[in-house]
Amino acid sequence: MTERIPPHDIDAETYVIGGALLDDSTFPELYAYLPEEAFYVAKHREIWRVMGLMLLDGKKLEVFSVHRALQKEGIDDLHALTAMQSAVPSTSMLMEYAESVRNRSAGRNMLEVCMKVENQVYGHEDPAIARATLEDLLREQETASSGWVHMRDLPPRNGERGFDVGIPALQSATGGLYTGLNILAGLPGAGKTTLFAQLANRIMAAGNQISFVSMDQDVNSFDEVLRQSWAGIEEEAVKRHDYAGMPMLGAYYRGPTRLSDILAHLRVNASAGYKFALVDYLQIIDVPGNDADWQKSGLAAKALKRLALELGLTILLVVSFTKPKEGKRPSMDQIRGSLEICHAAEQIWILDPAMDSGGRKVTLYLDKTRHKARSFIELDFRGDIRRFYDAGEAPVVDSNAMARAMTPGMAEIERKRLSASEDSAGDYPGVVPGAASEGGICGEQAMRSSRSSRPRS
C-alpha cells in the first residue's frame, strides 16, 4: 500500500517566509500567528526560528542578514532565501498563506493523535484504554487549536492569591499581582517607576524571569533604577556598589513601539519561560491606523490583556496622567479611553504622593482589585533609595536626602493639594469592616458613588 504523505502546503510556507523577507513589518503579526512547529519542511522551521530570534534582538529582517544568522546555525543557502522572496505572488495575501500553513499543521496534529491511538489498540486487549487515550489526546488538540479548556482540566483554586508583592499592606489589600493585566497609574514623578522597579526585583528574587518593555527611558537608565532599588542605596553610589547577589533574570526590549512588535516579542519571551512582563508606559505604544489617543490606549490595553490570558502572563502596565484639576486626586477618568482600559484590567492602582513634616507619604488608591472592595492604603516613600514601605516602617531620612529625592515641581503640587486635603479626605472611604467584597469601580465613577453615599450635614 502506498504511504500517504501528511497534509502540508509547501508553497504557502515559502510565500510566508518570502513575504516576511520582502516586508519585515509584517513579521511580528505572522510570527505571533504561526509557531515554528507549524511548518512542515524542517529547513523552513529553522529559518522561522532564527527570524524569531532576530526579531527578539531588534535586528532588521532582510535576505542577507537572515543568511548571516543562518550561517551561524550551520545553514548556508542564500539561493533558497532569494528564491523564496522572488516566489511571493502578493504580500497582501500573507495572512491567507499563513492560515493555510496553520490548518495543515492542525491536520498533522490530528494524524498524530490517530497514530497514538492505533498503537494503543495494537498494544492492549482492552479497548477502554485506547478510548481513554483518544479522549485525552483529542481534548489536548481541541484546547491547543481552539483555546477551549475543559472544566475537568481545571483544578480547584482554593483561595488562590496572586504573586506576593513584598509590601504587607499592599499584599493584604489586593492579594498581589494576578495573571492578566494589572495597571499602575499616577502623575509624572509620583513614584511609578520606583514601585515598578521594586516589584520587579521582588519577582526576580523569587526566581521568575521578566520581560521589561520600558519605552519611557533608555535601557541603561532603567537598569540603574533597578539596581538602586535592589540595593537600597542613593543614586551617587549606584556605580560603585557590588551587585554580586542581585538576581539578573530580566530581558530588556529595545525594539519599535508598535503594538504588534511588542506583542510578538512578549510572545517569544513567554515561550522561553518569561511569565512576567512590565510595560512602561501605555500612552507611548503605537497602534497604526488609529489616530485618536483614546482609541490607541484602549486597543493596546485590550490586546495586552488578551495576550496575558492566552499565555498565562502577569503584565504590569504603567499609565501616566496629566495634572488633575485643583482639589481632585488622579483618576482613570483623566485618560480618554479609560472605560476600555478599566474593563481590560484585573487591577488598577493609582499613586498619589503627599508630603508632611516627617517625610514623604504616598496614598495608593485601589480603584479596582480582583476580589476586594475599592479602598486605599498609605505608604512611606524613600525616593533617595527608591523604596516603598508600609506606613511608619520606612527608615528615617534626613531633610537633605529628602530634598535630593524630590521631583522638580512636586513641592508646588503638594502645597496646592494639601490646601484642598480637608475637603477631599472624606471623598474616598477606606474598606468598611464587614462590607461585602465586590469588584472595584473605576475613576470618577468611584468618586461619584462614594459622594452619593455620604450623609448630608
C-alpha positions as CSV (number, residue, x, y, z in Angstrom):
1,M,0.0,0.0,0.0
2,T,1.3,3.4,-1.0
3,E,2.4,5.5,2.0
4,R,0.3,8.6,2.4
5,I,2.0,12.0,2.9
6,P,0.8,14.1,5.9
7,P,-1.1,17.3,5.0
8,H,1.2,20.3,4.1
9,D,1.4,23.3,1.8
10,I,5.0,23.9,0.9
11,D,4.1,26.8,-1.4
12,A,2.3,28.6,1.4
13,E,5.2,28.1,3.7
14,T,7.5,29.5,1.0
15,Y,5.3,32.6,0.5
16,V,5.0,33.3,4.2
17,I,8.8,33.3,4.7
18,G,9.5,35.2,1.4
19,G,6.8,37.7,2.2
20,A,8.3,38.5,5.6
21,L,11.7,39.0,3.9
22,L,10.1,41.4,1.4
23,D,8.3,43.4,4.1
24,D,9.6,42.8,7.6
25,S,6.9,45.0,9.2
26,T,4.5,42.0,8.6
27,F,6.7,39.5,10.5
28,P,5.6,40.3,14.1
29,E,1.9,39.5,13.3
30,L,2.9,36.5,11.2
31,Y,5.2,35.2,14.0
32,A,2.5,35.6,16.6
33,Y,0.1,33.6,14.5
34,L,2.5,30.8,13.3
35,P,4.8,29.0,15.7
36,E,7.8,27.3,14.1
37,E,6.3,23.8,14.6
38,A,3.5,24.7,12.1
39,F,6.0,24.4,9.2
40,Y,6.2,21.0,7.6
41,V,9.7,21.5,6.0
42,A,12.5,21.2,8.5
43,K,14.5,24.0,6.8
44,H,11.5,26.3,6.9
45,R,11.1,25.6,10.7
46,E,14.8,26.5,11.3
47,I,14.5,29.7,9.2
48,W,11.4,30.8,11.1
49,R,13.1,30.1,14.4
50,V,16.1,32.2,13.5
51,M,14.0,35.0,12.2
52,G,12.1,35.0,15.5
53,L,15.4,35.3,17.4
54,M,16.4,38.2,15.2
55,L,13.1,39.9,16.0
56,L,13.8,39.5,19.7
57,D,17.2,41.1,19.2
58,G,15.6,44.0,17.3
59,K,17.5,43.2,14.1
60,K,16.2,44.0,10.6
61,L,14.9,41.1,8.6
62,E,16.2,41.0,5.0
63,V,17.8,38.3,2.9
64,F,21.5,38.9,3.7
65,S,21.0,39.5,7.5
66,V,18.9,36.3,7.8
67,H,21.5,34.4,5.7
68,R,24.3,35.5,8.0
69,A,22.3,34.5,11.1
70,L,21.5,31.1,9.5
71,Q,25.2,30.5,8.7
72,K,25.9,30.7,12.5
73,E,23.4,27.8,12.8
74,G,25.2,25.8,10.2
75,I,22.7,26.6,7.3
76,D,24.2,28.2,4.2
77,D,21.7,28.5,1.5
78,L,21.4,32.1,0.2
79,H,19.8,30.9,-3.0
80,A,16.9,29.4,-1.2
81,L,16.2,32.7,0.6
82,T,16.3,34.7,-2.5
83,A,14.1,32.2,-4.3
84,M,11.5,32.4,-1.5
85,Q,11.5,36.2,-1.7
86,S,11.1,36.1,-5.5
87,A,8.3,33.5,-5.4
88,V,5.8,35.6,-3.4
89,P,2.7,36.4,-5.6
90,S,1.5,39.2,-3.3
91,T,2.3,40.4,0.2
92,S,-1.3,41.4,0.7
93,M,-2.2,37.7,0.9
94,L,0.3,36.8,3.6
95,M,-2.2,36.1,6.3
96,E,-4.1,33.8,3.9
97,Y,-0.9,31.8,3.3
98,A,-0.3,31.7,7.0
99,E,-3.8,30.3,7.6
100,S,-3.2,27.6,5.1
101,V,0.1,26.6,6.9
102,R,-1.6,26.6,10.2
103,N,-4.6,24.5,9.0
104,R,-2.3,21.8,7.5
105,S,-0.3,21.8,10.8
106,A,-3.6,21.1,12.7
107,G,-4.3,18.2,10.3
108,R,-0.9,16.7,11.0
109,N,-1.5,17.0,14.8
110,M,-4.8,15.1,14.3
111,L,-3.0,12.3,12.4
112,E,-0.5,12.1,15.3
113,V,-3.4,11.6,17.7
114,C,-4.8,8.8,15.5
115,M,-1.4,7.1,15.3
116,K,-1.0,7.1,19.1
117,V,-4.5,5.6,19.5
118,E,-3.7,2.9,16.9
119,N,-0.6,1.9,18.9
120,Q,-2.8,1.7,22.0
121,V,-5.2,-0.6,20.1
122,Y,-2.5,-2.9,18.9
123,G,-0.7,-2.9,22.3
124,H,-3.7,-3.7,24.6
125,E,-6.6,-6.1,24.5
126,D,-8.9,-3.8,26.5
127,P,-10.3,-1.2,24.1
128,A,-11.2,1.1,27.1
129,I,-7.5,2.1,27.3
130,A,-7.4,3.2,23.7
131,R,-10.7,5.0,24.1
132,A,-9.4,6.9,27.1
133,T,-6.2,7.8,25.3
134,L,-8.2,9.0,22.3
135,E,-10.4,11.3,24.6
136,D,-7.3,12.7,26.3
137,L,-5.4,13.4,23.1
138,L,-8.5,14.9,21.4
139,R,-9.0,17.2,24.4
140,E,-5.4,18.3,24.2
141,Q,-5.7,19.1,20.5
142,E,-9.0,20.9,20.9
143,T,-7.6,23.0,23.7
144,A,-4.4,23.9,21.7
145,S,-6.3,24.7,18.5
146,S,-9.4,26.5,19.8
147,G,-8.4,27.9,23.1
148,W,-11.1,26.0,25.0
149,V,-10.2,24.5,28.4
150,H,-12.4,21.7,29.8
151,M,-13.8,22.1,33.3
152,R,-12.3,18.8,34.3
153,D,-8.8,20.1,33.4
154,L,-9.0,23.0,35.9
155,P,-8.1,22.2,39.5
156,P,-9.9,24.0,42.3
157,R,-8.3,27.3,43.1
158,N,-8.8,27.0,46.9
159,G,-8.5,30.7,47.5
160,E,-5.5,31.2,45.2
161,R,-3.7,34.5,45.7
162,G,-1.6,36.5,43.3
163,F,2.2,37.0,43.4
164,D,3.4,38.4,46.7
165,V,4.5,42.0,46.1
166,G,6.5,42.2,49.3
167,I,4.8,45.2,50.8
168,P,2.5,43.8,53.5
169,A,-0.3,46.4,53.4
170,L,-0.5,46.3,49.6
171,Q,-0.4,42.5,49.6
172,S,-3.2,42.3,52.2
173,A,-5.4,44.8,50.4
174,T,-5.1,43.3,46.9
175,G,-3.9,39.8,47.1
176,G,-0.9,40.6,45.0
177,L,-0.3,40.6,41.2
178,Y,-2.5,38.3,39.2
179,T,-2.3,36.6,35.8
180,G,-3.7,39.2,33.4
181,L,-3.4,42.9,33.1
182,N,-2.5,44.9,36.2
183,I,-2.3,48.7,35.9
184,L,-0.1,51.1,37.9
185,A,-1.1,54.7,37.3
186,G,-0.2,58.2,38.5
187,L,1.2,61.6,37.7
188,P,4.8,62.1,36.4
189,G,7.1,62.0,39.4
190,A,4.6,60.1,41.6
191,G,6.9,57.1,42.0
192,K,5.6,54.8,39.4
193,T,9.0,53.7,38.1
194,T,10.2,53.2,41.7
195,L,7.3,50.9,42.6
196,F,7.7,49.3,39.2
197,A,11.4,48.5,39.9
198,Q,10.7,47.4,43.5
199,L,8.1,44.9,42.3
200,A,10.4,43.7,39.5
201,N,13.2,42.9,42.0
202,R,10.8,41.0,44.2
203,I,9.7,39.0,41.2
204,M,13.2,38.1,40.1
205,A,14.3,37.3,43.7
206,A,11.6,34.6,43.6
207,G,13.3,33.0,40.6
208,N,11.0,34.4,37.9
209,Q,12.1,35.8,34.5
210,I,10.7,39.2,33.5
211,S,10.3,40.9,30.1
212,F,11.0,44.7,30.5
213,V,9.4,46.9,28.0
214,S,10.5,50.4,29.1
215,M,9.8,52.9,26.3
216,D,9.9,55.9,28.6
217,Q,13.7,55.8,29.2
218,D,16.7,54.0,27.7
219,V,17.8,50.6,28.9
220,N,20.9,51.8,30.9
221,S,18.8,54.4,32.8
222,F,16.2,51.8,33.8
223,D,18.8,49.3,34.7
224,E,20.3,51.8,37.1
225,V,16.9,52.3,38.7
226,L,16.5,48.5,39.2
227,R,20.0,48.3,40.8
228,Q,19.4,51.2,43.1
229,S,16.1,49.8,44.3
230,W,17.5,46.4,44.8
231,A,20.5,47.6,46.8
232,G,18.6,50.4,48.7
233,I,21.3,52.9,48.1
234,E,21.4,56.6,46.9
235,E,22.0,57.3,43.3
236,E,25.5,58.5,43.7
237,A,26.6,55.1,45.0
238,V,25.0,53.0,42.1
239,K,28.1,52.7,40.0
240,R,30.3,51.8,43.0
241,H,28.1,49.2,44.5
242,D,28.7,45.4,44.3
243,Y,25.7,43.6,42.7
244,A,27.0,40.1,43.1
245,G,23.9,38.8,44.8
246,M,21.3,40.6,42.6
247,P,19.1,38.3,40.5
248,M,19.6,39.1,36.9
249,L,16.5,37.4,35.4
250,G,15.3,40.2,33.2
251,A,15.4,40.9,29.4
252,Y,15.1,44.4,28.1
253,Y,13.1,45.2,25.0
254,R,14.8,47.6,22.6
255,G,12.5,47.3,19.5
256,P,9.9,49.6,17.9
257,T,7.0,50.9,19.9
258,R,4.4,49.4,17.6
259,L,1.9,47.3,19.4
260,S,2.3,44.3,17.0
261,D,6.1,44.3,17.6
262,I,5.7,44.4,21.4
263,L,3.1,41.6,21.4
264,A,5.3,39.4,19.2
265,H,8.4,39.9,21.4
266,L,6.4,39.2,24.6
267,R,5.1,36.0,22.9
268,V,8.7,34.9,22.1
269,N,9.9,35.5,25.6
270,A,6.8,33.8,27.1
271,S,7.7,30.6,25.1
272,A,11.2,30.8,26.8
273,G,9.7,31.0,30.3
274,Y,9.2,34.7,30.9
275,K,5.9,34.7,32.6
276,F,6.1,38.3,34.0
277,A,6.1,41.5,31.8
278,L,6.5,45.1,32.9
279,V,5.4,47.6,30.3
280,D,6.2,51.4,30.8
281,Y,4.0,53.0,29.6
282,L,0.6,52.8,27.8
283,Q,0.4,56.1,26.0
284,I,3.7,55.5,24.2
285,I,2.5,52.3,22.5
286,D,1.9,53.0,18.8
287,V,-1.2,51.4,17.2
288,P,-1.0,52.2,13.4
289,G,-4.3,53.1,11.7
290,N,-5.7,54.8,14.8
291,D,-5.1,58.5,15.1
292,A,-7.1,59.2,18.3
293,D,-5.2,58.7,21.5
294,W,-8.2,57.2,23.3
295,Q,-8.5,54.5,20.6
296,K,-4.8,53.6,20.8
297,S,-4.8,53.3,24.6
298,G,-8.0,51.2,24.6
299,L,-6.9,48.9,21.8
300,A,-3.4,48.5,23.3
301,A,-4.8,47.6,26.8
302,K,-7.2,45.1,25.4
303,A,-4.5,43.5,23.2
304,L,-2.2,43.1,26.2
305,K,-4.9,41.6,28.3
306,R,-5.8,39.0,25.5
307,L,-2.1,38.1,25.2
308,A,-1.7,37.8,29.0
309,L,-4.7,35.5,29.4
310,E,-3.7,33.4,26.3
311,L,-0.2,32.8,27.5
312,G,-0.7,32.9,31.3
313,L,1.3,36.1,31.7
314,T,1.2,38.6,34.6
315,I,1.6,42.0,33.0
316,L,2.1,45.2,35.0
317,L,1.3,48.2,32.7
318,V,2.2,51.8,33.7
319,V,-0.2,54.6,32.8
320,S,0.7,58.2,33.1
321,F,-1.7,61.1,34.0
322,T,-1.7,64.7,33.3
323,K,-2.1,67.1,36.2
324,P,-5.7,66.9,37.6
325,K,-8.0,69.8,38.4
326,E,-7.1,71.6,41.6
327,G,-8.5,69.7,44.6
328,K,-9.0,66.5,42.6
329,R,-7.0,63.3,43.0
330,P,-5.7,61.5,39.9
331,S,-8.2,59.1,38.4
332,M,-8.6,57.0,35.3
333,D,-11.2,59.4,34.0
334,Q,-8.3,61.8,33.2
335,I,-7.4,59.4,30.3
336,R,-9.5,59.2,27.2
337,G,-10.5,55.7,26.6
338,S,-10.5,54.9,30.3
339,L,-13.6,52.8,30.0
340,E,-11.9,50.2,27.7
341,I,-8.8,50.3,29.9
342,C,-10.8,49.7,33.1
343,H,-12.6,46.8,31.6
344,A,-9.3,45.2,30.4
345,A,-7.6,45.5,33.8
346,E,-7.6,42.9,36.6
347,Q,-6.5,45.6,39.0
348,I,-5.9,49.4,38.9
349,W,-3.6,51.0,41.4
350,I,-3.2,54.8,41.4
351,L,-0.2,56.5,43.2
352,D,-0.9,59.9,44.7
353,P,2.2,61.4,46.6
354,A,1.9,63.6,49.7
355,M,4.4,65.4,51.9
356,D,4.4,66.0,55.6
357,S,6.9,67.2,58.1
358,G,8.2,63.7,58.8
359,G,9.0,62.6,55.3
360,R,7.4,61.6,52.1
361,K,4.0,59.8,52.1
362,V,2.1,58.2,49.3
363,T,-1.6,57.3,49.1
364,L,-2.2,54.3,46.8
365,Y,-5.8,54.3,45.6
366,L,-7.0,50.8,44.7
367,D,-9.7,51.7,42.2
368,K,-10.1,48.1,41.0
369,T,-9.0,44.9,42.6
370,R,-9.8,41.3,41.9
371,H,-11.8,40.3,44.9
372,K,-12.0,43.2,47.4
373,A,-13.9,46.4,47.6
374,R,-12.2,49.6,46.4
375,S,-10.0,51.1,49.1
376,F,-6.8,53.0,49.6
377,I,-3.6,52.4,51.6
378,E,-0.9,54.7,52.9
379,L,2.7,54.0,52.2
380,D,6.1,55.6,53.1
381,F,8.3,56.5,50.2
382,R,12.1,56.8,50.3
383,G,12.8,58.3,47.0
384,D,16.5,58.7,47.7
385,I,16.9,54.9,47.8
386,R,13.9,54.1,45.6
387,R,11.9,52.0,48.1
388,F,8.3,51.9,49.3
389,Y,7.4,50.8,52.8
390,D,4.3,50.2,54.9
391,A,3.3,53.4,56.7
392,G,5.6,54.1,59.6
393,E,8.1,51.4,58.6
394,A,10.5,53.4,56.5
395,P,14.0,54.1,57.8
396,V,14.4,57.8,58.9
397,V,15.9,60.0,56.3
398,D,17.4,63.4,56.9
399,S,16.0,66.5,55.2
400,N,18.9,67.0,52.8
401,A,18.5,63.5,51.5
402,M,14.7,64.1,51.1
403,A,15.4,67.3,49.2
404,R,17.6,65.4,46.8
405,A,14.8,62.8,46.2
406,M,12.1,65.3,45.5
407,T,10.8,65.6,41.9
408,P,11.0,69.1,40.5
409,G,7.7,70.8,40.9
410,M,6.4,68.3,43.4
411,A,6.5,70.8,46.3
412,E,4.3,73.2,44.4
413,I,1.8,70.4,43.5
414,E,1.9,69.3,47.1
415,R,1.1,72.8,48.6
416,K,-2.0,73.1,46.4
417,R,-3.1,69.5,47.2
418,L,-2.7,69.9,50.9
419,S,-4.8,73.1,50.8
420,A,-7.7,71.0,49.5
421,S,-7.0,67.9,51.5
422,E,-9.6,68.6,54.2
423,D,-12.4,68.7,51.6
424,S,-11.2,65.7,49.6
425,A,-10.3,63.5,52.6
426,G,-13.8,62.2,53.0
427,D,-14.5,61.7,49.3
428,Y,-12.9,58.3,49.2
429,P,-13.7,55.9,52.1
430,G,-11.5,53.1,53.1
431,V,-12.7,49.5,53.3
432,V,-15.6,49.3,55.8
433,P,-15.2,46.4,58.2
434,G,-17.7,43.7,57.4
435,A,-18.6,45.1,54.0
436,A,-19.2,42.7,51.2
437,S,-16.3,42.1,48.8
438,E,-17.0,43.3,45.3
439,G,-15.3,44.5,42.2
440,G,-13.9,48.0,42.3
441,I,-15.2,51.0,40.4
442,C,-13.0,52.9,38.0
443,G,-12.0,56.5,38.2
444,E,-14.5,59.3,38.8
445,Q,-17.4,56.8,38.8
446,A,-16.0,55.6,42.2
447,M,-15.8,59.2,43.4
448,R,-19.4,59.9,42.5
449,S,-20.5,56.7,44.1
450,S,-18.7,57.5,47.4
451,R,-20.0,61.0,47.4
452,S,-23.6,59.9,46.9
453,S,-23.3,57.5,49.9
454,R,-22.1,60.2,52.3
455,P,-24.7,61.6,54.8
456,R,-25.7,65.2,54.3
457,S,-24.9,67.6,57.1
